[in-house]
Amino acid sequence: MTLEVTCLTAITLFAGLMWTPHFANVVGMRELSDALGYPDNPKPVASWADRVDRAHRNAVENLVIFASK
């Protein structure tokens, strides 16, 4: 495997695992059924979990650009 493919694989795995802390916080703040569903009045998540979610979305968006080059 070339260095580029190895780096792309590592970055893809990292971006794929970035959602787990956010989901753990959502389940901790709410119940599992509310975390997987659409509650009427959801409890807010911690500020760090919101930041992790935004970082994950940013990484996924940039991964497409990185992989296409």
N, C-alpha and C positions, 0 to 999 in steps of 0.2 A: 504494500500500500504506500502511496506517495505521502509526503508530508502534508500536502494540501488536503487530501482526503482524510487523513488522520485528524488534522485540526478541525475540519468540518464535522467529523463524527463526534469529537469531544464537545464542540460548541453546541451541536444538536442535542446531545445527551444532557448537557448543562441546562439548556433552555427548556428541555422537556421536564426537568426536575424542579424548575423554579416555582411551579405552581403549588408544590406540596406544603410549604410553610403558610401560604395564604389559605389554603383549604383547611389546614390544621387549626388555624385561628378562627376561621368561620365556623367550623364544627365545635370549637371550644366556646365561642361566644353564643352560638345558637345550638340547637339540637341538630342531629344528622338529617332528620326529615326536613327541617327548615333550610339546611345548607344545600340539600339536593333539590328542594322544591322552590316555589315562589310564594313566600309568606306575604301577607298583606302589609304588615309593618315590621320589616326586618330590623334586628338590632344592628347598630353600626359595628364595624370591625375596627381593630386597632389601627393606628396611623401607620405603623411599620408594615402591617399586612397590606394596607392599601398601596403603600410604596412598592412592596414586592410584586403586587399584581400589575402595577404600571410598568415595572422593570421587565416582567415576564412578557407583557404585550409588546413592549419595545424590542425585546430580544427576538421575538418571533417575527416581527415586521422586518427587522434588519437581517435576519437569517436568510430570508428569501433573496435579498439583494446580494448578500455575501456568497450564497450558493450559486447564484447565476453567473458569477464572474469567472 
